[in-house]
């Protein structure tokens, strides 16, 4: 199946998207309006994104020096046109209220529609930070901040970023050193501060795609003694616009003291600028003073809590980006395997060189690699669509539904980010393998898909960070209630599948794997020592993710059995069999070191390396 057919199956045969129209928020929608959104996004992605994916990879962002000594970023014309088409589609505000210019679209449909852009060109299609930035302000900003900053981001007039990391701190946010000093507590746009510091790895941190850029910046407010509070408790969040604006959202003509220090030249995602920004170095003094003007969001010291609203959205979005890149590689290698002839099949008497060569897809090992790609990528897509459905439950369900959705999202978010970014990268590697020597040349797109996807294992928190979050916090929170809820839903699927003669064996295998994860969770924390418990957090997360994806495939098998689409039934069954036969058994080795609290790696002396 192509992407559209797969998404239609997930949306309608499995997740019953149309049932959401029974809720008041989505009452004006129908299957027809959902299909229209999908049609529009598929068309824009096909016309404005896909044809230029290689162009933005080879014509990387570059800088030119302005007369005032500042740097401006130059991007291809195609990038400007693609961004404009996306903004005109209204997708930046798709999930927002009608009164805010939105469509009140279910997030489930929004996520599915945005998948087309990730597959067509992830480098161009990186509007996720603008939407996440504006969504954060809708949740934590003042009415003035929402009206001035969020509204202009949703309209496409301005873009947004998030500025967390610093050159000396990396992922360790407790070590950030950017300072914010109060200047005017009564500013109508929020308490106004002056910021000084440096931020690194800022995606879309500088460009001319929009008339302004809204930076969300983490910084620390000095205490009465002038010193910064150590750790994360002292971190606050600030709106720092590239250009200053008035209370009506009009540009004042004053450039804020935010300067581009340089571009990071990355392995992949080359079409998106990635920047080092200097805040408050005095390049563009405001009112004759150095210091970037910023407006406090939320309460002082609550910056990280506010920022997690955006970070969690970004983590799921990165999982989707990884999945779409994996699917792009899968489709490319499938097409290649169907048309490239090479070698001869092994018969009862060996290979017959007198026979003509066969297509690659006729070889068993090629089928294995293709099936692995399909199982990884379509399984990951199912998980991400399931998470999107939980977002709608959280915001439009009754109190009990919303609470369950919140907890399930807490547990699943680390997996939704990390499992696709690891396994869909492996899918891209297999796509290169199927192409053989051609796979690592630029004559074919699969090498670019691999390079683009390699970044996603690091984007928005590495595997190690996500694994520590999962085993160290998420499965323990609220007395383990989130893990119990997830196990309950998986067991419901197991019970349903157990009544099927075809699926009963898989149901039993999943039940055993789920019990094994539960036992490993208890064993990891049996000593109560976090050092021991978390020493093998990554193997734990790998096994946990494997069980979740197996659950997804069992769910899809049940949905496919009830589907009238023959192509769906034909594709789901082999992929489910593959995952249960080849992938789920891998959890044994991963969980063995978790259960025994093996300290081989953690206790290894530096001299061992």
ZASE-655531 format. One record per residue (C-alpha): residue number from 1; x, y, z. Coordinates in pm, whole numbers, m for minus. Example, Ala and Ser with C-alpha at 12.3 -4.5 7.8 and 13.67 -1.06 7.14 Angstrom:
// residues 2
1; 1230; m450; 780
2; 1367; m106; 714
***
This chain:
// residues 609
1; 0; 0; 0
2; 106; 360; m52
3; 116; 610; 234
4; m233; 744; 173
5; m388; 397; 178
6; m197; 310; 495
7; m310; 630; 668
8; m672; 577; 562
9; m660; 227; 711
10; m513; 354; 1037
11; m747; 651; 1063
12; m1074; 492; 968
13; m1059; 111; 985
14; m858; 104; 1308
15; m884; 428; 1505
16; m1235; 524; 1388
17; m1152; 890; 1330
18; m1504; 967; 1212
19; m1639; 881; 1558
20; m1466; 1195; 1687
21; m1723; 1405; 1498
22; m1974; 1302; 1765
23; m1787; 1527; 2007
24; m1887; 1891; 2029
25; m1546; 2027; 1934
26; m1539; 1833; 1607
27; m1912; 1838; 1532
28; m1875; 2043; 1211
29; m1636; 1787; 1064
30; m1705; 1469; 871
31; m1520; 1201; 678
32; m1542; 1439; 380
33; m1368; 1727; 559
34; m1100; 1492; 692
35; m1041; 1359; 340
36; m1024; 1714; 203
37; m748; 1805; 448
38; m559; 1490; 357
39; m600; 1564; m14
40; m470; 1919; 25
41; m163; 1820; 224
42; m84; 1529; m5
43; m98; 1765; m305
44; 120; 2037; m151
45; 374; 1779; m37
46; 383; 1624; m383
47; 412; 1956; m570
48; 609; 2186; m340
49; 820; 1955; m123
50; 912; 1625; m285
51; 1062; 1766; m609
52; 1309; 1976; m409
53; 1426; 1727; m147
54; 1760; 1673; m317
55; 1797; 2044; m396
56; 1780; 2152; m31
57; 2025; 1878; 59
58; 2288; 1997; m189
59; 2222; 2373; m168
60; 2270; 2405; 206
61; 2183; 2726; 392
62; 2461; 2981; 364
63; 2527; 3320; 516
64; 2593; 3661; 366
65; 2725; 3959; 558
66; 2502; 4264; 582
67; 2636; 4625; 583
68; 2596; 4640; 963
69; 2820; 4335; 1001
70; 2537; 4094; 1083
71; 2479; 3768; 900
72; 2174; 3682; 694
73; 2080; 3332; 588
74; 2020; 3248; 223
75; 1785; 2961; 139
76; 1670; 2828; m200
77; 1359; 2980; m357
78; 1189; 2641; m332
79; 1208; 2656; 48
80; 1030; 2992; 54
81; 757; 2866; m180
82; 703; 2544; 13
83; 677; 2726; 344
84; 432; 2977; 196
85; 213; 2699; 55
86; 206; 2524; 391
87; 112; 2845; 574
88; m163; 2922; 322
89; m312; 2577; 376
90; m401; 2672; 733
91; m223; 2368; 877
92; m20; 2578; 1123
93; m346; 2643; 1311
94; m520; 2317; 1221
95; m607; 2213; 1577
96; m683; 2562; 1709
97; m1026; 2707; 1788
98; m1224; 2865; 1508
99; m1202; 3197; 1694
100; m822; 3179; 1668
101; m832; 3114; 1296
102; m805; 2739; 1333
103; m997; 2444; 1192
104; m1070; 2266; 1522
105; m930; 1959; 1350
106; m866; 1645; 1559
107; m497; 1610; 1629
108; m525; 1258; 1490
109; m612; 1396; 1145
110; m360; 1680; 1174
111; m79; 1432; 1248
112; m179; 1208; 961
113; m196; 1498; 716
114; 144; 1631; 824
115; 297; 1290; 758
116; 299; 1369; 385
117; 541; 1658; 438
118; 780; 1453; 649
119; 798; 1188; 380
120; 829; 1435; 91
121; 1112; 1641; 244
122; 1187; 1648; 614
123; 1436; 1931; 562
124; 1172; 2162; 417
125; 882; 2031; 620
126; 1009; 2133; 962
127; 726; 2364; 1077
128; 684; 2158; 1393
129; 870; 2404; 1616
130; 651; 2697; 1514
131; 335; 2506; 1601
132; 485; 2370; 1922
133; 604; 2718; 2021
134; 258; 2866; 1968
135; 86; 2574; 2145
136; 309; 2629; 2449
137; 206; 2994; 2461
138; m160; 2896; 2436
139; m109; 2674; 2741
140; 120; 2892; 2954
141; 128; 3243; 2808
142; m77; 3545; 2904
143; m370; 3656; 2683
144; m148; 3933; 2544
145; 130; 3685; 2462
146; m120; 3457; 2293
147; m271; 3739; 2090
148; 59; 3896; 1984
149; 297; 3602; 1947
150; 98; 3277; 1915
151; m162; 3420; 1679
152; 103; 3547; 1439
153; 275; 3211; 1442
154; m49; 3027; 1368
155; m118; 3262; 1078
156; 223; 3192; 926
157; 336; 3552; 955
158; 603; 3464; 1214
159; 803; 3150; 1288
160; 905; 3000; 1622
161; 1198; 2816; 1781
162; 1298; 2667; 2112
163; 1635; 2758; 2260
164; 1747; 2511; 2526
165; 2100; 2381; 2473
166; 2418; 2581; 2521
167; 2766; 2508; 2387
168; 2907; 2415; 2729
169; 2597; 2231; 2857
170; 2453; 2021; 2573
171; 2161; 1816; 2704
172; 2241; 1901; 3067
173; 1993; 2184; 3112
174; 2081; 2226; 3479
175; 2414; 2369; 3360
176; 2279; 2644; 3135
177; 2432; 2985; 3205
178; 2212; 3228; 3010
179; 2107; 3504; 3252
180; 1788; 3711; 3262
181; 1768; 4033; 3465
182; 1435; 4206; 3533
183; 1392; 4542; 3362
184; 1018; 4622; 3381
185; 772; 4409; 3578
186; 470; 4596; 3434
187; 530; 4559; 3060
188; 197; 4470; 2892
189; 360; 4179; 2707
190; 479; 4028; 3034
191; 756; 4106; 3285
192; 1040; 4233; 3063
193; 1393; 4106; 3118
194; 1733; 4150; 2956
195; 1898; 3825; 2853
196; 2265; 3748; 2797
197; 2401; 3411; 2687
198; 2457; 3173; 2398
199; 2233; 2901; 2259
200; 2339; 2613; 2034
201; 2163; 2372; 1795
202; 1870; 2606; 1730
203; 1672; 2471; 1435
204; 1537; 2749; 1209
205; 1705; 3001; 1441
206; 1770; 3249; 1160
207; 1611; 3285; 815
208; 1398; 3521; 607
209; 1106; 3285; 548
210; 893; 3500; 780
211; 903; 3863; 890
212; 985; 3773; 1249
213; 1109; 3479; 1458
214; 981; 3412; 1810
215; 1249; 3245; 2022
216; 1146; 3063; 2338
217; 1458; 3080; 2555
218; 1545; 2903; 2879
219; 1748; 3123; 3113
220; 1816; 3167; 3483
221; 1719; 3468; 3691
222; 1997; 3562; 3938
223; 1913; 3559; 4305
224; 1950; 3853; 4544
225; 2322; 3778; 4569
226; 2359; 3798; 4192
227; 2434; 3427; 4160
228; 2245; 3177; 3947
229; 2046; 2907; 4126
230; 2210; 2570; 4051
231; 2011; 2289; 3895
232; 1685; 2309; 3700
233; 1478; 2482; 3968
234; 1616; 2821; 3875
235; 1526; 2795; 3505
236; 1266; 3034; 3365
237; 1119; 3069; 3015
238; 1120; 3383; 2801
239; 979; 3503; 2470
240; 1265; 3671; 2284
241; 1153; 3799; 1941
242; 1410; 3862; 1668
243; 1240; 4198; 1604
244; 1058; 4391; 1872
245; 684; 4437; 1840
246; 410; 4645; 2002
247; 99; 4521; 2182
248; m88; 4493; 1851
249; 175; 4266; 1697
250; 317; 4536; 1472
251; 691; 4549; 1412
252; 846; 4853; 1580
253; 1142; 4869; 1344
254; 1383; 4784; 1627
255; 1603; 4475; 1597
256; 1641; 4282; 1923
257; 1989; 4206; 2055
258; 1991; 3854; 1905
259; 2274; 3776; 1665
260; 2351; 3480; 1445
261; 2698; 3357; 1537
262; 2712; 3086; 1274
263; 2552; 2783; 1113
264; 2602; 2422; 1214
265; 2664; 2203; 909
266; 2489; 1875; 977
267; 2496; 1523; 839
268; 2128; 1550; 745
269; 1829; 1784; 759
270; 2053; 2016; 558
271; 1765; 2223; 424
272; 1681; 2351; 774
273; 1909; 2613; 922
274; 2071; 2503; 1247
275; 2227; 2788; 1437
276; 2438; 2923; 1718
277; 2269; 3236; 1855
278; 2418; 3503; 2079
279; 2174; 3682; 2308
280; 2267; 4021; 2448
281; 2621; 4055; 2317
282; 2556; 4419; 2224
283; 2554; 4374; 1845
284; 2206; 4528; 1831
285; 2164; 4733; 2151
286; 1805; 4817; 2243
287; 1757; 5168; 2387
288; 2133; 5199; 2387
289; 2183; 4896; 2612
290; 2320; 4549; 2549
291; 2091; 4264; 2639
292; 1818; 4088; 2444
293; 1468; 4189; 2545
294; 1263; 3894; 2666
295; 919; 3850; 2824
296; 866; 3601; 3105
297; 630; 3310; 3029
298; 458; 3166; 3335
299; 614; 3200; 3678
300; 984; 3246; 3757
301; 1158; 2913; 3806
302; 889; 2722; 3616
303; 1053; 2743; 3275
304; 1135; 2376; 3234
305; 782; 2271; 3330
306; 644; 2507; 3064
307; 901; 2399; 2806
308; 813; 2033; 2850
309; 478; 2113; 2687
310; 669; 2191; 2369
311; 938; 1927; 2416
312; 688; 1642; 2445
313; 513; 1756; 2128
314; 851; 1777; 1955
315; 947; 1428; 2073
316; 641; 1272; 1913
317; 702; 1482; 1602
318; 1059; 1352; 1581
319; 925; 998; 1605
320; 698; 1079; 1310
321; 988; 1232; 1116
322; 1194; 917; 1168
323; 902; 702; 1060
324; 838; 899; 742
325; 1205; 884; 644
326; 1199; 510; 705
327; 888; 473; 488
328; 1045; 683; 213
329; 1343; 448; 208
330; 1118; 144; 219
331; 919; 260; m84
332; 1239; 340; m276
333; 1398; 2; m202
334; 1074; m184; m276
335; 1055; m17; m616
336; 1422; m98; m680
337; 1377; m461; m574
338; 1084; m501; m813
339; 1273; m366; m1114
340; 1641; m456; m1066
341; 1740; m799; m1195
342; 2035; m974; m1035
343; 2133; m1333; m958
344; 1935; m1653; m988
345; 1725; m1844; m737
346; 1864; m2150; m563
347; 1681; m2461; m683
348; 1703; m2824; m580
349; 2024; m2863; m781
350; 2172; m2522; m708
351; 2179; m2215; m932
352; 2128; m2253; m1307
353; 2352; m1995; m1478
354; 2181; m2061; m1811
355; 1861; m1908; m1680
356; 1803; m1532; m1702
357; 1859; m1328; m1382
358; 1558; m1266; m1163
359; 1435; m953; m991
360; 1581; m884; m649
361; 1245; m927; m478
362; 1247; m1294; m574
363; 1538; m1359; m334
364; 1447; m1467; 21
365; 1696; m1236; 192
366; 1570; m933; 0
367; 1218; m1019; 114
368; 1349; m1043; 471
369; 1496; m693; 453
370; 1184; m550; 290
371; 959; m713; 549
372; 1175; m576; 831
373; 1140; m225; 688
374; 765; m262; 655
375; 728; m402; 1007
376; 942; m128; 1162
377; 794; 168; 976
378; 427; 79; 961
379; 439; m44; 1321
380; 597; 287; 1428
381; 336; 481; 1231
382; 60; 292; 1410
383; 210; 385; 1749
384; 233; 751; 1655
385; m125; 757; 1527
386; m233; 590; 1851
387; m56; 863; 2049
388; m227; 1127; 1837
389; m563; 969; 1921
390; m469; 988; 2290
391; m409; 1362; 2251
392; m769; 1400; 2131
393; m890; 1187; 2423
394; m696; 1406; 2664
395; m854; 1725; 2533
396; m1209; 1617; 2443
397; m1287; 1305; 2644
398; m1463; 1295; 2980
399; m1260; 1336; 3298
400; m1172; 967; 3327
401; m1082; 933; 2959
402; m869; 1247; 2972
403; m681; 1130; 3280
404; m608; 789; 3129
405; m494; 946; 2803
406; m261; 1180; 2993
407; m96; 894; 3180
408; m67; 670; 2875
409; 98; 953; 2682
410; 344; 1003; 2966
411; 451; 638; 2942
412; 446; 612; 2563
413; 618; 940; 2468
414; 977; 818; 2529
415; 900; 509; 2321
416; 724; 709; 2048
417; 1035; 922; 2009
418; 1309; 663; 2047
419; 1179; 339; 1896
420; 1113; 487; 1550
421; 1436; 688; 1551
422; 1637; 372; 1612
423; 1445; 114; 1412
424; 1340; 329; 1118
425; 1705; 427; 1083
426; 1778; 55; 1059
427; 1509; 40; 791
428; 1701; 308; 599
429; 2019; 105; 637
430; 1841; m198; 493
431; 1717; 17; 204
432; 2079; 100; 122
433; 2170; m267; 149
434; 1901; m364; m102
435; 2041; m108; m347
436; 2387; m262; m309
437; 2672; m39; m421
438; 2428; 208; m573
439; 2278; 260; m229
440; 2557; 480; m104
441; 2579; 692; m417
442; 2378; 1006; m475
443; 2226; 851; m785
444; 1956; 714; m554
445; 1777; 885; m263
446; 1829; 622; 6
447; 2164; 756; 127
448; 2003; 1093; 195
449; 1715; 933; 382
450; 1969; 756; 606
451; 2164; 1078; 670
452; 1848; 1271; 746
453; 1726; 1000; 982
454; 2052; 962; 1173
455; 1986; 1295; 1344
456; 1660; 1176; 1497
457; 1835; 948; 1747
458; 1974; 1269; 1901
459; 1700; 1524; 1827
460; 1489; 1614; 2133
461; 1678; 1389; 2373
462; 1903; 1091; 2307
463; 1812; 726; 2366
464; 1989; 741; 2701
465; 1782; 1040; 2812
466; 1454; 884; 2697
467; 1541; 551; 2860
468; 1621; 716; 3195
469; 1290; 901; 3169
470; 1099; 580; 3098
471; 1251; 349; 3361
472; 1346; 619; 3610
473; 1023; 817; 3610
474; 741; 722; 3375
475; 682; 360; 3478
476; 701; 461; 3846
477; 487; 776; 3842
478; 163; 774; 4041
479; 248; 439; 4190
480; 297; 278; 3851
481; m59; 356; 3740
482; 45; 454; 3387
483; 222; 122; 3335
484; m81; m60; 3475
485; m312; 125; 3234
486; m91; 35; 2940
487; m77; m330; 3048
488; m455; m328; 3078
489; m499; m209; 2722
490; m249; m458; 2589
491; m424; m739; 2777
492; m756; m637; 2624
493; m602; m679; 2278
494; m450; m1012; 2382
495; m791; m1138; 2497
496; m957; m1036; 2170
497; m682; m1193; 1960
498; m692; m1509; 2170
499; m1031; m1594; 2016
500; m876; m1605; 1668
501; m724; m1932; 1556
502; m478; m1738; 1341
503; m373; m1488; 1608
504; m392; m1692; 1928
505; m24; m1791; 1912
506; 81; m1427; 1875
507; m152; m1332; 2162
508; 15; m1586; 2388
509; 361; m1464; 2286
510; 266; m1103; 2362
511; 120; m1204; 2699
512; 447; m1370; 2792
513; 651; m1070; 2675
514; 431; m827; 2870
515; 470; m1033; 3187
516; 844; m1038; 3131
517; 858; m657; 3108
518; 655; m627; 3428
519; 891; m864; 3610
520; 1197; m683; 3474
521; 1060; m350; 3594
522; 1025; m485; 3948
523; 1365; m657; 3936
524; 1540; m341; 3818
525; 1415; m153; 4123
526; 1436; m443; 4368
527; 1740; m299; 4548
528; 1597; 52; 4546
529; 1930; 175; 4412
530; 1887; 408; 4110
531; 2246; 346; 3999
532; 2173; m25; 3963
533; 1821; 17; 3832
534; 1915; 259; 3555
535; 2245; 98; 3451
536; 2059; m86; 3176
537; 1782; 164; 3104
538; 1843; 153; 2728
539; 1806; m226; 2697
540; 1491; m191; 2908
541; 1349; 70; 2672
542; 1440; m139; 2367
543; 1247; m436; 2507
544; 959; m214; 2622
545; 931; m62; 2274
546; 943; m404; 2112
547; 645; m514; 2320
548; 451; m197; 2237
549; 508; m239; 1862
550; 409; m606; 1883
551; 88; m484; 2047
552; 38; m242; 1758
553; 72; m522; 1503
554; m174; m741; 1691
555; m418; m448; 1695
556; m367; m393; 1322
557; m425; m762; 1253
558; m758; m747; 1431
559; m855; m433; 1238
560; m742; m586; 909
561; m958; m895; 968
562; m1261; m666; 982
563; m1151; m449; 688
564; m1304; m481; 343
565; m971; m379; 190
566; m805; m691; 51
567; m469; m514; 10
568; m471; m433; 380
569; m536; m793; 480
570; m270; m916; 240
571; m4; m682; 383
572; m77; m686; 756
573; m64; m1061; 817
574; 293; m1122; 689
575; 426; m815; 870
576; 263; m928; 1195
577; 408; m1277; 1153
578; 751; m1128; 1083
579; 746; m909; 1391
580; 639; m1189; 1624
581; 880; m1443; 1476
582; 1189; m1228; 1421
583; 1163; m918; 1644
584; 971; m986; 1964
585; 1205; m1272; 2071
586; 1491; m1020; 2094
587; 1363; m894; 2428
588; 1510; m1193; 2614
589; 1871; m1075; 2598
590; 1779; m713; 2668
591; 1572; m794; 2976
592; 1819; m1045; 3115
593; 2070; m770; 3200
594; 1789; m551; 3338
595; 1658; m825; 3569
596; 2004; m911; 3702
597; 2098; m543; 3737
598; 2413; m628; 3542
599; 2684; m369; 3609
600; 2928; m479; 3338
601; 2914; m145; 3159
602; 2846; 85; 3453
603; 3128; m61; 3665
604; 3389; m82; 3390
605; 3694; 128; 3487
606; 3805; 401; 3253
607; 4124; 205; 3188
608; 3914; m73; 3028
609; 3854; 154; 2733
***
